[in-house]
């Protein structure tokens, strides 16, 4: 059993800020990773010493829904075979980027090299765009055989932009669809990231009062029981913080001391917070998608870099003094897409 996608864990202090709206990200096809230069810090209030606590994510809003309806989240009653366009000796070596995925509600996406488009304009009745985001491999039901968790983005035009995680098992010659996590539309329970870790499928969903604008991220682990995903332990929830300027205050949900950081690293970016001497900070950077440049995140105090977190290598630092700190993403290069960073910052 192996983890195919890493995630981020970061700890920090309290700071209030206005939740910024986030446009949908349009990644490429499987997984990889991705950073930016420091700037001056902002004055903020000291962070709480309370350890991160499990909270309940905000309920899905009752405001007007996006123009395109999300598919049902109910898993299929029985495994549904999907048509393969490639052959492989194992599920780990199988190319899910050239494969026909059943997205539910009669929608299928025959991907080629991780992409599919039907129709020329979103106004076309049959318009569909789909992309493979990432594939994670691991034994999710404890039977000794690996499953594949395949994350697929899709839209049929309008404002709706959906992501689902399809779980496949291997029948000896091809993958067979067992169940799906269920799509959400951006901040209306949209899936931000998924990965396999420790025999569980970890899924992060966005929550907010409007689909455009996430306010929090809920992370929950699942195991596979027959054809259903079952929760494995409590959910964790963090404030969503969009790092979109050279001085972004990092905020925290009440009773927590962690934040989920996200941002497009295409200019000068920095998140600022305050903390006390002796607190332990953890900064965990998620792997980026294939096609994106590699990004890392520096922890800074003034102009001094105290350490760097990179995908798969979290930074853990005992803070030397009370006062202001910053997190600065920077790009290492590689890839052809826009550099993008996601990380969890936590303080304990």
C-alpha positions as CSV (number, residue, x, y, z in Angstrom):
1,X,0.0,0.0,0.0
2,X,1.5,3.4,-0.9
3,X,0.6,7.0,-0.8
4,X,0.5,8.5,-4.3
5,X,-0.3,12.1,-3.3
6,X,1.0,14.1,-0.4
7,X,-0.9,16.9,1.5
8,X,-0.1,19.7,3.6
9,X,-0.2,20.5,7.3
10,X,0.6,23.9,8.7
11,X,0.0,25.5,12.0
12,X,-0.3,29.3,12.8
13,X,-1.9,32.0,14.8
14,X,-5.1,33.9,14.8
15,X,-5.8,36.8,12.5
16,X,-8.9,38.1,11.0
17,X,-9.2,38.7,7.3
18,X,-11.9,38.9,4.6
19,X,-12.4,35.5,2.8
20,X,-11.4,36.1,-0.8
21,X,-13.3,34.5,-3.7
22,X,-11.3,31.8,-5.6
23,X,-11.6,31.0,-9.2
24,X,-11.6,27.4,-10.2
25,X,-8.2,25.9,-10.9
26,X,-7.7,24.1,-14.1
27,X,-4.9,21.5,-13.6
28,X,-3.5,18.8,-15.8
29,X,-3.5,15.1,-15.2
30,X,-1.8,13.1,-12.4
31,X,0.3,14.3,-9.4
32,X,3.5,16.3,-8.8
33,X,4.4,19.3,-6.8
34,X,5.3,23.2,-6.4
35,X,7.1,28.3,-4.1
36,X,7.9,32.6,-4.0
37,X,10.0,35.6,-2.6
38,X,9.6,37.2,0.9
39,X,8.3,40.6,1.6
40,X,7.7,42.8,4.6
41,X,5.4,41.4,7.4
42,X,2.2,42.8,8.8
43,X,1.4,43.6,12.4
44,X,-1.2,41.1,13.7
45,X,-2.5,39.8,17.0
46,X,-0.8,36.9,18.7
47,X,-2.0,33.5,17.8
48,X,-3.8,31.2,20.3
49,X,-2.0,28.4,22.0
50,X,-5.0,26.1,21.6
51,X,-4.2,23.0,19.6
52,X,-6.2,22.4,16.3
53,X,-9.6,21.0,17.1
54,X,-11.9,19.0,15.0
55,X,-14.8,21.1,13.9
56,X,-17.9,20.6,11.8
57,X,-17.8,22.1,8.4
58,X,-20.5,24.7,7.6
59,X,-23.6,23.3,6.1
60,X,-24.1,23.6,2.4
61,X,-25.6,27.0,1.7
62,X,-29.2,27.4,0.7
63,X,-28.5,30.3,-1.7
64,X,-29.2,30.0,-5.4
65,X,-27.4,27.0,-6.9
66,X,-25.1,27.1,-9.9
67,X,-26.6,26.8,-13.3
68,X,-25.4,23.2,-13.8
69,X,-26.5,20.7,-11.3
70,X,-24.0,18.5,-9.6
71,X,-24.3,14.7,-9.9
72,X,-25.8,12.6,-7.2
73,X,-23.4,11.6,-4.4
74,X,-24.9,8.2,-3.9
75,X,-22.5,5.3,-4.8
76,X,-23.6,2.7,-7.3
77,X,-25.2,-0.4,-5.9
78,X,-22.9,-2.7,-7.8
79,X,-19.5,-2.2,-9.4
80,X,-19.8,-0.6,-12.8
81,X,-17.2,-1.6,-15.4
82,X,-15.5,1.2,-17.4
83,X,-14.2,0.9,-20.9
84,X,-10.5,0.9,-21.0
85,X,-8.5,2.2,-24.0
86,X,-5.2,1.0,-22.7
87,X,-3.9,-2.3,-21.2
88,X,-1.7,-2.8,-18.2
89,X,-0.5,-5.5,-15.9
90,X,-1.7,-3.8,-12.7
91,X,-3.9,-1.0,-11.4
92,X,-0.8,1.0,-10.3
93,X,0.6,1.0,-13.9
94,X,-2.7,1.6,-15.6
95,X,-3.1,4.9,-17.6
96,X,-6.3,6.5,-16.3
97,X,-5.6,9.5,-18.4
98,X,-6.5,7.5,-21.5
99,X,-9.7,5.9,-20.3
100,X,-13.5,6.3,-20.4
101,X,-14.8,7.5,-17.0
102,X,-18.4,7.3,-15.9
103,X,-19.2,10.5,-14.1
104,X,-22.8,9.6,-13.3
105,X,-26.1,10.9,-14.5
106,X,-25.4,9.5,-17.9
107,X,-22.3,11.6,-18.4
108,X,-19.2,9.8,-19.6
109,X,-15.7,11.2,-20.4
110,X,-13.5,9.3,-22.8
111,X,-10.2,11.0,-21.8
112,X,-7.2,10.9,-24.0
113,X,-3.9,12.1,-22.5
114,X,-5.9,13.3,-19.5
115,X,-8.2,15.6,-21.5
116,X,-11.6,15.5,-23.2
117,X,-13.8,18.1,-24.9
118,X,-17.1,17.7,-26.6
119,X,-18.7,20.7,-28.3
120,X,-17.1,24.0,-29.3
121,X,-18.9,26.4,-27.0
122,X,-20.4,26.2,-23.5
123,X,-23.7,27.2,-25.1
124,X,-23.7,23.9,-27.1
125,X,-26.3,21.4,-25.7
126,X,-23.8,18.5,-25.6
127,X,-20.8,20.6,-24.3
128,X,-18.5,18.8,-21.9
129,X,-14.9,19.4,-20.8
130,X,-13.2,16.9,-18.5
131,X,-9.7,16.6,-17.1
132,X,-7.8,14.0,-15.0
133,X,-6.5,15.8,-11.9
134,X,-4.6,13.0,-10.1
135,X,-4.5,9.3,-9.4
136,X,-3.8,7.8,-6.0
137,X,-3.1,4.1,-5.3
138,X,-3.5,2.1,-2.1
139,X,-5.4,-0.7,-0.4
140,X,-8.6,1.0,0.8
141,X,-10.6,-2.1,2.0
142,X,-7.8,-4.1,3.7
143,X,-8.0,-7.1,1.3
144,X,-4.3,-6.9,0.3
145,X,-5.1,-5.6,-3.2
146,X,-4.7,-1.9,-4.2
147,X,-7.5,0.3,-5.4
148,X,-7.2,3.5,-7.5
149,X,-8.8,6.8,-6.4
150,X,-9.1,8.8,-9.6
151,X,-9.9,12.5,-9.3
152,X,-11.7,14.0,-12.4
153,X,-12.7,17.6,-13.1
154,X,-15.7,18.3,-15.4
155,X,-18.1,21.0,-16.5
156,X,-21.0,21.1,-19.0
157,X,-20.8,24.9,-19.3
158,X,-22.5,27.6,-17.2
159,X,-21.1,28.3,-13.8
160,X,-20.9,24.7,-12.5
161,X,-17.4,23.3,-12.1
162,X,-17.3,19.8,-10.6
163,X,-14.7,17.4,-9.2
164,X,-15.4,13.8,-8.3
165,X,-13.2,10.9,-7.0
166,X,-13.9,7.6,-8.7
167,X,-12.7,4.5,-6.9
168,X,-11.6,1.5,-9.1
169,X,-10.5,-2.0,-8.3
170,X,-8.5,-4.4,-10.6
171,X,-10.2,-7.5,-12.0
172,X,-7.0,-9.0,-13.2
173,X,-6.9,-7.3,-16.6
174,X,-8.7,-4.0,-16.3
175,X,-10.0,-1.4,-13.7
176,X,-13.7,-1.7,-12.6
177,X,-15.5,1.2,-11.0
178,X,-16.6,0.4,-7.5
179,X,-18.0,3.7,-6.2
180,X,-17.6,7.5,-6.4
181,X,-17.2,10.2,-3.7
182,X,-19.8,12.5,-5.2
183,X,-19.2,15.8,-7.0
184,X,-19.6,19.3,-5.5
185,X,-19.4,22.6,-7.2
186,X,-16.5,24.7,-5.9
187,X,-17.4,26.1,-2.4
188,X,-20.6,24.1,-2.5
189,X,-18.8,21.0,-1.1
190,X,-16.5,20.8,-4.1
191,X,-13.5,18.5,-3.8
192,X,-10.3,20.5,-3.5
193,X,-7.9,17.6,-3.2
194,X,-7.8,13.8,-2.6
195,X,-5.1,11.3,-1.8
196,X,-4.6,7.8,-0.4
197,X,-2.8,7.6,3.0
198,X,-2.5,4.8,5.5
199,X,-5.1,2.6,3.9
200,X,-7.7,5.5,3.7
201,X,-8.9,7.9,1.0
202,X,-8.5,11.4,2.3
203,X,-10.8,14.0,0.7
204,X,-10.8,17.7,1.2
205,X,-14.0,19.6,0.4
206,X,-14.6,23.4,0.2
207,X,-17.5,25.2,2.0
208,X,-18.8,28.7,1.7
209,X,-21.9,30.9,1.4
210,X,-21.3,31.2,-2.4
211,X,-19.9,28.8,-4.9
212,X,-17.2,31.2,-6.0
213,X,-15.9,31.9,-2.5
214,X,-14.6,29.2,-0.1
215,X,-14.5,30.0,3.6
216,X,-13.3,26.7,5.0
217,X,-11.9,23.3,4.1
218,X,-13.0,20.0,5.6
219,X,-10.6,17.1,5.5
220,X,-12.0,13.6,6.2
221,X,-10.6,10.1,5.7
222,X,-12.6,7.2,4.3
223,X,-12.2,3.4,3.9
224,X,-13.9,1.3,1.3
225,X,-16.6,-1.1,2.6
226,X,-18.0,-3.1,-0.3
227,X,-19.2,-0.5,-2.7
228,X,-19.4,2.4,-0.2
229,X,-16.9,4.9,1.3
230,X,-17.2,4.9,5.1
231,X,-15.8,7.7,7.3
232,X,-12.7,6.7,9.2
233,X,-12.4,9.1,12.2
234,X,-13.5,12.7,12.7
235,X,-13.2,15.5,10.1
236,X,-10.8,18.3,10.5
237,X,-11.7,21.8,9.4
238,X,-9.6,24.9,8.7
239,X,-10.2,28.4,7.6
240,X,-9.6,28.8,3.8
241,X,-7.0,31.6,3.2
242,X,-6.3,32.7,-0.3
243,X,-2.7,34.0,-0.5
244,X,-3.3,36.6,-3.3
245,X,-1.1,39.6,-2.3
246,X,2.2,40.6,-0.8
247,X,0.6,41.0,2.6
248,X,-2.3,38.5,3.2
249,X,-3.4,38.2,6.8
250,X,-3.8,34.6,7.8
251,X,-7.0,34.0,9.7
252,X,-8.2,31.0,11.8
253,X,-11.6,29.6,12.7
254,X,-12.7,30.0,16.3
255,X,-11.1,27.4,18.6
256,X,-8.4,26.4,16.0
257,X,-4.8,27.4,15.3
258,X,-4.5,26.2,11.8
259,X,-5.3,27.5,8.3
260,X,-5.5,26.0,4.8
261,X,-3.4,28.2,2.5
262,X,-4.0,28.3,-1.2
263,X,-2.9,30.6,-4.0
264,X,-1.7,31.2,-7.6
265,X,2.0,32.0,-7.3
266,X,2.3,34.4,-10.2
267,X,3.6,37.4,-8.4
268,X,4.8,38.6,-5.0
269,X,2.9,36.6,-2.4
270,X,3.1,36.4,1.4
271,X,0.9,35.3,4.2
272,X,1.4,37.0,7.6
273,X,0.5,35.9,11.1
274,X,1.7,36.3,14.7
275,X,2.9,33.7,17.2
276,X,4.5,33.2,20.6
277,X,8.0,32.1,21.4
278,X,8.2,28.3,22.0
279,X,5.2,27.4,19.9
280,X,5.7,24.6,17.4
281,X,4.8,25.5,13.8
282,X,4.1,22.8,11.2
283,X,3.9,23.7,7.5
284,X,2.9,21.0,5.1
285,X,2.9,21.6,1.3
286,X,0.8,19.5,-1.0
287,X,2.1,18.0,-4.2
288,X,1.0,20.0,-7.2
289,X,-0.7,18.5,-10.3
290,X,1.1,17.3,-13.3
291,X,2.0,20.2,-15.6
292,X,2.4,22.7,-12.7
293,X,5.8,24.0,-11.7
294,X,7.2,22.8,-8.4
295,X,6.5,25.3,-5.5
296,X,8.0,25.4,-2.0
297,X,7.1,27.7,1.0
298,X,9.6,29.6,3.1
299,X,8.9,30.4,6.8
300,X,10.3,33.9,7.4
301,X,10.8,36.2,10.4
302,X,11.5,39.7,8.9
303,X,14.0,39.0,6.2
304,X,15.4,35.8,7.8
305,X,14.3,32.5,6.4
306,X,13.8,30.0,9.2
307,X,13.1,27.0,7.0
308,X,11.5,25.7,3.9
309,X,8.6,23.3,3.4
310,X,8.4,21.3,0.1
311,X,6.0,18.7,-1.2
312,X,6.6,15.5,0.8
313,X,8.9,17.3,3.3
314,X,7.0,19.2,5.9
315,X,8.7,21.9,8.0
316,X,8.5,21.7,11.8
317,X,10.0,24.6,13.7
318,X,10.0,25.7,17.3
319,X,9.4,29.5,17.0
320,X,12.3,31.5,18.5
321,X,10.5,34.6,19.5
322,X,7.1,36.2,19.9
323,X,5.9,38.5,17.1
324,X,5.2,38.5,13.4
325,X,6.0,35.8,10.9
326,X,5.4,35.2,7.3
327,X,5.0,32.3,4.8
328,X,6.3,33.0,1.3
329,X,5.7,30.6,-1.6
330,X,8.2,30.5,-4.4
331,X,8.6,28.6,-7.7
332,X,11.4,26.1,-8.3
333,X,10.5,25.7,-11.9
334,X,9.5,22.8,-14.1
335,X,6.1,22.2,-15.7
336,X,4.2,24.3,-18.2
337,X,1.1,25.4,-16.2
338,X,0.6,28.2,-13.7
339,X,2.5,27.7,-10.4
340,X,0.0,27.0,-7.6
341,X,0.5,26.3,-3.9
342,X,-1.7,24.6,-1.3
343,X,-0.5,24.0,2.3
344,X,-1.7,23.6,5.9
345,X,-0.2,25.8,8.5
346,X,-0.7,24.7,12.2
347,X,0.6,26.0,15.5
348,X,0.6,24.0,18.7
